[in-house]
Amino acid sequence: MGAHCPLHLMKKWHVQIVICMVWNYMWNKKSVRLENDYQTEWKIDMPEGKDGIYMNLWMKGTDGREVFSIKSPPNKAFKGNHGLPYEVGNEPYLTLAARQHGPAWENPFVCVYEPFSSSKGKSITKILVLRMKMIIRNLWVSW
């Protein structure tokens, strides 16, 4: 896997006042600016003998991209525990957000998510960005 991104604890959010009220309910806000492609992986540690559950994320990088790691209130929409080793409705919701500084329509971004288990592994082998006049037009995802 690639290098670790040095996330920095944020003291103040620089967002529009309308959105700012939402951020007040979140904590442990960290961010990093990324110009290169970004890839991360989350893991749910399952009990011994059960497959680990993972989520892989890939995001195309560009100048002015900022990625945030945030803790949010528990997800009350998730009903039942579905065999997970913790109560989703009682734990902080780990949140990822991205912001494009400057005109986002000139540097749009897209994410590719891939859920997988430890027994089956990842399927995606390559992600190719097809551009036209510096704007992302298509993604080619190989598996």
C-alpha positions in Angstrom: 0.0 0.0 0.0 1.1 3.6 -0.3 2.4 6.1 2.2 0.4 7.3 5.2 -1.2 10.8 4.9 -0.3 13.1 7.8 -3.8 14.2 9.0 -3.8 17.4 11.0 -6.3 18.2 13.7 -8.5 21.2 12.7 -9.2 24.1 15.0 -11.6 25.9 12.8 -13.7 24.9 9.8 -13.6 27.2 6.8 -16.9 26.5 5.2 -20.0 28.5 4.3 -22.2 29.5 7.2 -25.1 27.4 6.0 -23.1 24.2 6.1 -21.2 25.2 9.3 -24.1 24.2 11.6 -23.7 20.6 10.5 -20.0 20.5 11.4 -20.9 21.5 15.0 -22.2 18.0 15.6 -19.0 16.4 14.5 -15.7 16.0 16.3 -12.1 14.8 15.9 -12.0 16.7 12.6 -8.7 16.1 10.7 -7.7 17.0 7.2 -4.9 16.8 4.7 -4.5 18.4 1.2 -3.8 15.9 -1.5 -2.7 16.5 -5.1 -2.0 12.9 -5.9 -4.6 10.0 -6.2 -5.8 8.9 -2.8 -6.5 5.4 -1.7 -7.6 4.1 1.7 -9.1 1.0 3.3 -11.4 0.5 6.3 -11.6 -2.8 8.2 -14.2 -4.2 10.5 -12.5 -6.6 12.9 -14.8 -9.6 13.0 -14.7 -12.2 15.8 -12.1 -15.0 15.5 -13.1 -17.4 12.7 -15.2 -15.0 10.7 -14.1 -13.1 7.5 -12.9 -9.6 8.0 -15.0 -7.0 6.2 -13.3 -4.2 4.3 -14.1 -1.2 2.2 -11.5 0.1 -0.3 -11.8 3.7 -1.6 -9.9 5.3 -4.5 -10.2 9.1 -5.3 -8.5 10.9 -8.2 -6.3 13.7 -6.8 -5.9 17.2 -8.1 -4.6 20.6 -7.0 -6.8 22.0 -4.2 -8.2 18.7 -3.0 -8.7 18.4 0.8 -9.8 15.2 2.5 -11.3 15.1 5.9 -11.6 12.4 8.6 -14.4 13.1 11.0 -16.4 11.4 13.8 -20.1 12.0 13.6 -23.0 11.0 15.8 -24.1 7.3 15.7 -26.0 6.2 12.5 -29.6 5.7 13.8 -30.8 4.6 10.3 -28.8 1.3 10.6 -31.2 -1.1 12.2 -30.0 -4.3 13.8 -26.4 -5.4 14.1 -26.3 -7.9 11.2 -23.5 -9.9 12.9 -21.2 -6.9 13.3 -19.0 -7.0 16.4 -20.3 -3.7 17.7 -23.5 -1.8 18.0 -23.5 0.6 15.0 -26.4 2.7 16.4 -24.4 3.4 19.6 -20.9 4.1 18.2 -19.5 7.2 16.5 -20.0 7.2 12.7 -16.6 7.4 11.0 -17.0 9.9 8.1 -14.9 10.8 5.1 -15.5 14.1 3.3 -13.7 15.7 0.4 -13.6 19.4 -0.6 -12.3 21.0 -3.8 -10.8 24.4 -3.2 -11.5 26.8 -6.1 -14.1 26.1 -8.8 -15.0 22.4 -8.4 -16.6 22.3 -11.9 -13.1 22.7 -13.3 -11.7 19.9 -11.1 -14.5 17.5 -10.4 -13.8 14.4 -8.4 -15.1 10.9 -8.3 -14.7 8.0 -5.8 -14.7 4.3 -6.5 -15.7 2.2 -3.5 -15.1 -1.6 -3.4 -16.4 -3.7 -0.5 -14.7 -7.1 0.0 -14.0 -9.8 2.6 -10.7 -11.3 3.7 -11.5 -14.6 2.0 -12.5 -13.2 -1.4 -10.1 -10.2 -1.6 -10.2 -7.2 -3.9 -11.4 -7.4 -7.5 -10.4 -4.1 -8.9 -6.9 -4.2 -10.5 -6.7 -0.9 -12.3 -8.5 2.5 -12.5 -7.8 4.6 -15.5 -9.1 8.2 -15.9 -10.0 9.3 -19.4 -9.9 13.1 -19.7 -11.0 15.5 -22.4 -9.6 19.1 -22.2 -8.5 18.4 -18.6 -12.0 17.4 -17.4 -12.7 13.8 -16.3 -15.1 12.3 -18.9 -14.9 8.6 -18.0 -13.3 6.1 -15.7 -12.2 2.7 -16.8 -12.3 0.2 -13.9 -10.7 -3.2 -14.5 -11.2 -6.3 -12.4 
